[in-house]
Amino acid sequence: MVPSDLDFRRKPFTKLESLAAPIDLINLDTDIIIRIERLSQLPRGQLGPWAFEPLRYRNNGEENPDFILNQKPFREAKILITAANFGCGSSREMAVWAIQELGVRCLIGSSFGDIFRSNCFQNGLLVLQFSADEIQAMQAMADQGPFSVDLMLNQVQLPDGSKKSFSIDAPIRKALLEGLDEIELTLSRRERIKAYQEKMKSERPWIFQAA
């Protein structure tokens, strides 16, 4: 069981202000995010210490001081600014869990692995895409102060005060804003579903006849 304070699927995402840690490595795959060996040993809720293990730790088990998440003030960053094709490779959903267990709630990058991106949204992790040039500029100002991500306004405010608008699919946005999982999102449309069923019963009654 994942601890309740880490179950981001149930936590509405409205506005987040945090330092954003730049991870400027292209094609960073899910095996780097969480090694398969850890998945066979540990349950959900205990993956966070091993997220980005090959980058965070040296061969002797000590922290690698060159890795951004081992450096102050980025240890507590809730936003990651990633390079192209982040989350490629294996489709393992546990890569998203491991990132969440670091306390991260938002990824900002130029491109992501398709399945990884889908897994992020299904687990309540906001993913935003901007052009490669915009991401490079964001990474360059990461040490200048916090970023503010406002899902109600669909806007990111950068440390220099400038603002970037983004778009996101309406159902995903609703699920994130209200802290809904896929079942709850479907149930939120129960009146529309009921109306459709009644319409079909009227127009095609044979569908509903017992065999």
N, C-alpha and C positions, 0 to 999 in steps of 0.2 A: 504493500500500500504506500502510495506517495503521501508524505505529510501534507496536511490540509493547507499549510501556508505555502506549499509549492504547487498546489493544484490550480494552475492559472486558468484552466478551462472554466472555472467557476468564479473567477474574479473579473469583473468588468474592466475593460481598458478604456479610459476616457482621455486622460492626459498624463504624460510621463515626463519628468524633468530629471536628467541624469548626465553625468559625464559619459562620453561615447568613446569606447576603446577601438582604435583603428587596427584591423588585422589585414594587412596588405599582402596577402598570399593568394594568388590565383589558383583555381582548381583545388581548393582545400576540400578534401572529400570526407565522407562520413566516417571512414575508418580512422582518420586523424581526429575527428571530433570525439569519437568514443571507440576504443579498440574492441574487437570482437571477444577477446579474452575476458574483458571486464563484464561483458553482457552475460557470459556463461557463469560468472561468479557472483554477481551482485543484482539485487532486485531494484526496481524503480524506487527512487528516493535516496539511493546511495551512489548515484553515478556522478554527481557534481564534482567530487574531488578528482575524478579521472577524466573530466572533459578536457580535450586538447592535450592529452597526456604526452604524446611525443614532443610537443612544443613546450609544455609547462615544466617538464622534468628532464634532468640529465640522466645518463645511464646509471649513475650511482643513487638515484632517487631524490637527489637534492633539486630544489627549484632552479629553473633556468632564469637568471635575472634579465636576460635579453628579451624574454617573452612579455608582451605588453600587459597581460593580465596578472603578472607577478610584480608589476611596478606600481608604486604609488603615483598618482591617486586612482589608477584605473582598476584596482582590485575589486572595487565595489560597483563598477560600471554596469548599468542595466541596459545599455545600448551598445551594440557592436556595429562598427562600420566596416563592411567586408569588401573583398575584391571580387573580381568576376568569377562566376560559376561556383560560388560557395555552396557547399552541401551536395556536390556531385557524388557519383559512385553508388554504393549500396543504398537501397531504399529504407534502411533500418530507421524506424520511428524513434528508437531510443537515442539517436543523435539529438533530436529535438529535446527529449527529456533531460539529457545531460546538460545542454545549454541552459534550459530553464532552471535547473538545480543550481546553477551559478548565480541565479537571481536576475538573469537577462530576460527582458520582456519585449525587446524590439531589435530587429536586424535591419540595417540600411545598407543596400549594396546595388551594384549595377546589374547583376544577374545571379540566379540561384538554380540549383538542380530542381527540376520540375516536381518530382515526388517529394523532395525535401521541403520545398515551398508549401506544397499542399499539406504535408504533415505539420508544418508550423502552424498554419491557420487552424487545423483541426484540434490542435492542442492549446490554442489561445496565445500563440506567439505572433506578434505583428511583424510582417515583412513588408518593407517599402523599397521600391526600385526607383533609381534615378540614373541619369546618364553617367558614363565613365568619368567624364570631366567633372561633373558635379560631385561625384563620390571622391575623386582625388582632392578637390577643394575642401570637402568636409573633413577628410582625413588630415589635411594640413592644418586645420584649425582645432583639432580635437583637444589640444592642450591649452586652449584659450578659455575654456569654461564649459558649462553644461549646455546640452541640447534640450529642447523642449518639443515633444511630439504630442500634438493635439489631434486626436481622432475625431472629436466633435467638429472641428474646423477643417479637418483634412490638411493639416499644415505642420511643417517642421520649422522651428525657429532656431537659427544657428547662433553660436557664441557671439558673433559680431552684430547680432540684432536683425540680420536679414532673414527673410522667410521663404520657404519653398513649399508650394502646394503639391499635393499628391492625390491620386485617385485610387479607389479600392472598390472591389465588387460589393454591391449593396448588401447581399446576404451575409458575406463575411464581415462587413463593417457592423451590421446589426448584431451578429453573434458576439463579436468582440466587445462592443459597447455595452451589451446587456449580460455578458458572461454566460452565454448559452452554448451548450454542446449541440451536436447535429440533431439529436432527438428533440431537445427542447426547442431548437429553431423550427423544426417541422411542426411541433405542437403549437407554436405561436401562430400558426396559420390555420388552426383547426376550423375556424369559421369559413374560410375560403374553401377548405377541403370538404367540409360538410355541404356547402352550397353547390360545389361541383358534383358531389355524389347525388344530391337531390336532382340536379339537372340531368344527369345521366339516367337516373331512374325514370325520369319523365320521357326522355328522348329515346332511350334504349332499354326498356324494361326487361327484355329477354335476358340481358346480361345478368340480372339479379334473381332470375328464377332458379329455384332449387332443382338440382338434377333429379 
